């Protein structure tokens, strides 16, 4: 049984909604134990991370980067960084903004660098954009064309569940892919 943590911050509920769908996709894979955790709850107890084999990290994109709450969580892991206790664990990231681009790439890069500094192994987003195969844009998986992580879009001020079908489909596929990758990795062999 592999243990996976979906760790997120959500200012208005949009990122939480996507986190739930990412977790649902991961649950489709047998022998995966999923824990959905709020980044703010881990800031005071980062050692909780040690019990997991992999992390799906989620933050809204605020002004071109992770939210302040999510950054505080990342900063709280400094002690784990000094001892490289997360080395060899799998990680991936997802983000939501109100515009199609919205500088979401900067948010994913911030998460990537954080994970690289900890010695983690990054899992990208291998889902091909379905609109190239004739699927209507709003229903297409990976419609926003991100390979570094999952990107989703929710209109500014819209209800937390107001995503197009393609973004929900992508979130589930992304979670499933991560869980399948987690099963293929043997972390005891990955850590020197």
C-alpha positions in Angstrom: 0.0 0.0 0.0 1.4 3.4 -1.1 0.5 6.5 0.8 -0.2 9.7 -1.1 -0.8 13.2 0.2 -2.8 15.8 -1.7 -1.6 19.0 -0.1 -3.3 22.2 -1.1 -4.3 25.8 -0.3 -7.5 27.2 -1.7 -8.5 30.8 -1.2 -12.0 30.6 -2.7 -12.6 26.9 -3.0 -11.5 26.4 -6.6 -8.2 24.7 -5.8 -10.0 22.6 -3.2 -12.4 21.5 -5.9 -9.6 20.4 -8.2 -7.8 18.7 -5.3 -10.9 16.6 -4.7 -11.0 15.5 -8.4 -7.2 14.8 -8.4 -7.7 12.6 -5.3 -10.7 10.8 -7.0 -8.5 10.0 -10.0 -5.8 8.6 -7.7 -8.3 6.5 -5.8 -9.0 4.6 -9.1 -5.7 2.9 -8.7 -5.7 -0.1 -6.3 -3.5 -0.1 -3.1 -3.3 3.7 -2.8 -4.1 5.4 0.5 -5.1 9.0 -0.1 -4.9 11.8 2.4 -6.2 15.3 1.5 -4.4 17.8 3.7 -4.5 21.6 3.9 -1.1 23.3 3.5 -1.8 25.6 6.5 -2.3 22.6 8.8 1.1 21.3 7.9 3.0 24.5 8.5 3.4 23.8 12.2 4.1 20.1 11.7 6.0 19.4 8.5 7.3 16.1 9.9 3.8 14.7 9.0 5.2 14.6 5.4 7.6 11.8 6.3 4.8 9.2 6.4 3.9 9.6 2.7 5.4 8.1 -0.5 4.3 10.9 -2.8 2.8 14.4 -2.8 0.4 16.1 -5.1 0.8 19.8 -4.4 -1.9 22.4 -5.2 -2.1 26.1 -4.9 -4.0 28.9 -6.7 -1.8 31.2 -8.8 -1.7 34.5 -7.0 0.3 37.3 -8.8 2.4 34.8 -10.7 3.2 32.3 -8.0 2.0 30.1 -5.1 -0.2 31.7 -2.5 1.3 33.1 0.7 -0.2 30.2 2.7 1.3 27.6 0.4 4.7 29.4 0.5 4.6 29.3 4.3 4.1 25.6 4.1 7.0 25.2 1.7 9.2 27.4 4.0 8.3 25.3 7.0 10.0 22.3 5.5 13.5 23.8 5.9 14.4 21.3 8.6 13.5 18.4 6.4 15.6 20.0 3.6 18.7 20.2 5.8 18.5 16.5 6.4 17.1 15.6 2.9 14.4 13.4 4.5 12.1 13.8 1.4 14.8 12.7 -1.0 13.5 10.1 -3.6 9.8 10.8 -2.9 7.5 11.5 -5.8 5.9 14.9 -6.3 3.7 16.7 -8.8 1.9 20.0 -8.8 -1.4 21.6 -9.9 -2.7 25.1 -9.9 -5.8 27.2 -10.8 -6.1 30.8 -12.0 -9.0 32.8 -13.4 -7.4 33.3 -16.9 -6.3 30.7 -19.4 -2.6 31.5 -18.9 -2.6 33.6 -15.7 1.1 32.9 -15.2 0.3 29.4 -13.9 3.6 28.1 -15.3 5.4 30.3 -12.7 3.5 28.6 -9.9 4.3 25.1 -11.2 8.0 26.1 -11.6 8.0 27.3 -8.0 6.7 24.0 -6.8 9.2 22.1 -9.1 12.2 24.0 -7.7 10.9 23.4 -4.1 10.7 19.6 -4.8 14.1 19.6 -6.6 15.7 21.2 -3.6 14.3 18.4 -1.4 15.7 15.8 -3.8 12.2 14.6 -4.9 11.3 13.1 -8.2 8.9 15.3 -10.3 6.1 13.7 -12.3 4.8 15.9 -15.1 1.5 15.8 -17.0 1.7 13.3 -19.9 -1.9 13.9 -21.1 -2.1 14.9 -24.7 -4.5 17.8 -25.4 -7.7 16.2 -26.8 -8.8 19.2 -28.9 -6.2 18.1 -31.5 -8.3 15.0 -31.9 -11.6 16.9 -32.4 -12.8 16.9 -28.8 -14.6 20.3 -28.2 -12.2 22.6 -26.4 -14.1 22.9 -23.1 -14.4 19.1 -22.9 -10.8 18.3 -23.9 -8.3 16.8 -21.5 -5.3 19.1 -21.0 -7.0 21.8 -23.0 -4.6 24.4 -21.5 -1.6 22.4 -22.8 0.6 22.0 -19.7 3.1 19.2 -19.4 4.9 20.4 -16.3 1.8 19.9 -14.1 -1.9 20.3 -14.0 -3.4 23.7 -14.9 -7.1 24.5 -14.5 -9.1 27.7 -15.0 -12.0 29.1 -13.0 -13.6 32.4 -13.9 -12.9 35.3 -11.5 -15.5 35.3 -8.7 -17.2 32.2 -10.0 -18.6 29.4 -7.8 -15.9 26.9 -6.6 -17.3 24.1 -8.8 -17.6 26.2 -12.0 -15.0 24.4 -14.1 -15.4 23.1 -17.6 -15.6 19.4 -18.1 -12.1 19.2 -19.7 -10.4 20.5 -16.5 -12.3 18.1 -14.3 -11.4 15.2 -16.6 -7.8 16.3 -16.7 -7.6 16.5 -12.8 -8.9 12.9 -12.5 -6.5 11.7 -15.2 -3.6 13.6 -13.6 -4.3 12.0 -10.2 -4.6 8.5 -11.7 -1.3 8.9 -13.6 0.5 10.0 -10.5 -0.9 7.0 -8.5 0.1 4.6 -11.2 3.6 6.2 -11.3 3.9 5.9 -7.6 3.2 2.1 -7.9 6.0 1.8 -10.5 8.6 3.3 -8.2 10.3 1.5 -5.4 11.4 4.3 -3.1 13.8 2.1 -1.2 15.8 1.6 -4.4 15.4 5.3 -5.6 17.2 6.7 -2.5 21.0 6.2 -2.5 
